[in-house]
C-alpha cells in the first residue's frame, strides 16, 4: 500500500473506523436487496424555501426547489435544437407532494472534483479543443445566465495537462445578427503554418443555422483570449433542400490530395441523417460536394459529426488530414433523436467523397456507441504534442432541472480520453483516460485475489470512497465455468433485471457510492452468459436503479456487450468523482458513464464493495484503488501565464 500526501482531512484516513475495517465483511446479497427495498419507504413533502446558498458543510439544511412561477424554461426545441433538459421527466409542480427534500449538503456533494466544470451555470458540448503553444484549449457551450440550456455562448479554459484548468473570459458571445440566438458548436483547425481557423454554427436572429468563421485576434498570445469574427460571416447558409434548423456543427477540416480543405456538417432529409461535405481553399468560400459523406435512414438529425483517421497498427493518434492504406476512418454522429453518440469504423474514399463502414450492422448511427451511459455531442482533436487523439464528451445531468437550478450548475465534461483502434479485435475503438489523470492519484489500497462466493458482498476497506480511480480484474473459477450448462439465456443491461437478475455466471463487479447499510449503491458489473455452442458472451453494465433513495432522479440501467478475448481476464477501470461514475471495460472497449445522486452514500459515508450475485460462479478479483486528489480549476490570474 502506497502512502502519499493525504487527500482529505487526515481524520478520514487515519481515524479508527467504527466498523471492523480489517475484516472482510461478507453479507448475503439478499440482505442488500432487502435493505434497499426498505430504503424506498415513503418520503416527506419537500420543504420549499428560497435559499440558494451553496454550502460545503455537513449540516443539512433545507434547500430551495424553485417555484414554477419564475422557473427558467429551456429554449431548446423552439431554437431548433433538442430540449436539453430533463424537466419533462421530473416535472415537480409547486406544492406537489413528490419532491425529494434535497438539502444543501447533498447538493454540494454532487459537484465534481477532477472533471472539468465552469464555476457555475449550464454547460453542454465541447467545442474547438486544441493544443496551441504549450496550452490545451477547451471551449464549451455555456449559458452565463443560468443552470438550464439557453443564451448559449462560448466558455473558454486553458490547461497545461487537461486536468488542472484556468477559466478565461468568454471567447465568443452572441453579438452579431448571424449568431444572436446562440454561438453554437464548432471545431478548430490548425493550418500547417500554425494559423487557427475556428468554424462554428450561429443561430441567426431569425433562428436560421449558418456557419461562421472566427480566428484569434492575437496569434502570438498562447492563451488566445480574444477572438475576431470574420466580417464576411456567415460563410455558409443552409443549401437548397436543407431545413433552416437542420444545418449545424462543422468539423475540423482535413486536407484533400488536391490541397483543398474539406469539412462535413450534419443534417437530415426527412428521417435520414446525412453528412454534407464542403471543400474550401480559404475558409471563406466553399464548394458543396455532390455526394454525401454518409446517409443512414431513420437516424434523424445528425449533430456534432466527427471524422478522423486511426492507425490500423500503431497506438499513436493521427492528424485529421492523415490518409493512406495504413489507416481506417472513424465517423461519429450525435443522434438528436436519442441523444447518444454512435461511431462507425470504415473506409474513406476521398475521390468519391464517401465513407463505407466495415460492417453494415455497425453503420453510422446504428451500431457502436462511444459510451452506453450519458455521453453526448463529443468531439476529438489531434494532440500534436503527444501524438494522440483525444476525445471530449458532454456528460449531462440525470436529476431534475429543479435540482440543477437549486445547485446552480448543470453538466460536466468527461475525463479526456485517448482514442485508438483496438488492433486485437479490429472492430471497435479503445478509449482510455489520458495518462495525466494519474497525476491525481494519492495513496492506494491493494486487494489481491479476493474470493466472492455466489451471492456475496465483500467490503473493500478504503476509507472514503467519493474520489477514486479503481483498477480491477476478475476471474470466474474454472470449475463453475465448466460445469455451467450451456443455455440460450439472453441478458441486456438496459432491459433485463440489472444487477438483481441472477444468472449462473453473473453479475459480479463493484458497488460504488454505497452506504454501509446498502440502502444506496451503484453496481458496475459484468454479466456472462454461456451460449448453446459453449461460447461466452459478456455484458458490461452500470445499474442506477438503487443509486439514490430520491425519487426525482433518473435511474436507468446502462451498458452493452464487451468483447473478452481468449486468455483475457475481465478487467475494468472506474473513475468515481462525486456524482459521476465513468467506467471502462477491457481496456476501454466498452465504456459506461453514469450520473448518480445518492443522499446517504456521500462524504465520509460512501463505501466500496466487491459483489458477486451469480448463482454458480465463484469469482476471484484483485483491485487497486487510488484516492484521487482534486484538480485546480479556477479563474485565470495574469501571473499564471507561464
Ligand atoms: N448543441 C449545440 C448545437 C448542437 C447541440 C447547441 C448538440 O450546435 O447541435 O447548444 O448538443
Boltz pocket constraint, residues with backbone or C-beta under 6 A from the ligand:
constraints:
  - pocket:
      binder: B
      contacts: [[A, 81], [A, 124], [A, 125], [A, 141], [A, 152], [A, 184], [A, 185], [A, 201], [A, 248], [A, 249], [A, 303], [A, 304], [A, 334], [A, 377]]
      max_distance: 6.0
